Amino acid sequence: IVTHPISRRSLALQRVAAAVMAATGGAAVVFTMVMLLSGPVGLDVPLANVAAACIQLALVASVFATLTLAVGGVVGKRAVGMAVSATVAVLAYFSDTILPTVDGFGWVESLSLFHYYGGAEALTDGLDPVGALVLVGLACLLTVVAVVGFDRRDLGTA
């Protein structure tokens, strides 16, 4: 990185942009496949709702990607960023699916990123603007953390 005529901030933003583009591309592939197969398999879901679910899929994937970059940018180790993001994903899944079924733990669901993703609900109700805004806000916040963390990090020998 030292030999390239590019600032750390610019590199960090390019990594975030690449991660968001990958998430968006993945969601676009899902949308295309559902669109192509909905007729032959008799799927009776409006394409606008499928698009809404795919948009929210891209947003939640972007949050996890920016979380990985933020932790990696601050700590300086890619593996730590991936481990933290994977751990958060598993905990978010449990807090959205399993913990609400336990008495007294229903409130935990609102802490989960998957609660704001709302995949199945998007297929029936369309885009959830509040959930989408929460996910966009988190991705933006984590982008700032990633850029600042990477910019201030001492590359050292580690």
Secondary structure, DSSP 4 states (H G I P E B T S, - for coil): -TTSSS-HHHHHHHHHHHHHHHHHHHHHHHHHHHHHHHHHHT--S-HHHHHHHHHHHHHHHHHHHHHHHHHHHHHS-HHHHHHHHHHHHHHHHHHHHTGGGSTT-GGGGGG-HHHHH-HHHHHHH---HHHHHHHHHHHHHHHHHHHHHHHH------
